[in-house]
């Protein structure tokens, strides 16, 4: 059964599928009616949007599945894998549009029936604005990487659709020959840039990149509040899908009994669960002053 945050991410992914389906139909007609390379690029982008959104929906549902015997840390990284698939599609789309735009630079034919292209692009902007707004509200409740990647791409679609309108108007009304092809080339470069940005997020998650320093410090501030902790060290953090994982060592009084230490760890975990919901915490108690052999870096200083 999906949790609250996973349900929010799932609904956002379904909204993306619905929006991409509508835009694919509209842009197919507009591309046929106008012969515009910029509109063709926008159509290709919407087609890939639909496929990517379907993959995102599947990955969100898969990532929400609880841990099992074969996946003891859950299925959260399914979202990062899906994000890489989305990125590959965006990159292929950018390359195909770029080649078509370059070939079109030598073609003297101008787009026709621009009212269809302008009208469809205006509708696409309205639909995309509504979707982006909905996704942003969903991301306040869910940190889904698949939805975040989708959101980045749909934000770029706003500029893409504005570019299509500008290209059609400049080419046919303004008489600026080659504007359609140049805007198509610009769209391809914009798509490639967004693919690069999204790839960084996905790779960071697959490589278990540490939390941002500000978040780490907030976590340490909460964890160190317990009066019986003598210090915290060896903090490690990572994110998988919508779930966070943290492990760290704490120093306690060497005379403390195992039962008392267990009680203290439970109290620390309770405070952390309230401040960082959905985070799985693993605490290892050490007698005060004990140090494990270094693991290659000394980033985390003792905290008292």
Secondary structure, 3 states (H helix, E strand, C coil): CCCHHHHHHHHHHHHHHHHHHHHHHHHHHHHHHHCCHHHHHHHHHHHHHHHHHHHHHHHHHHHCCCCCCCCCCCCCCHHHHHHHHHHHHHHHHHHHHHHHHHHHCCCCCCCCCHHHHHHHHHHHHHHHHHHHHHHHHHHHHCCCHHHHHHHHHHHHHHHHHHHHHHHHHHHHHCCCCCHHHHHHHHHHHHHHHHHHHHHHHHHHHHCCCCCCHHHHHHHHHHHCCCCCCCEEEEEEEEEECCEEEEEEEEEECCCCCHHHHHHHHHHHHHHHHHHCCCEEEEEEEEECCCCCCCCCCCCCCCEC
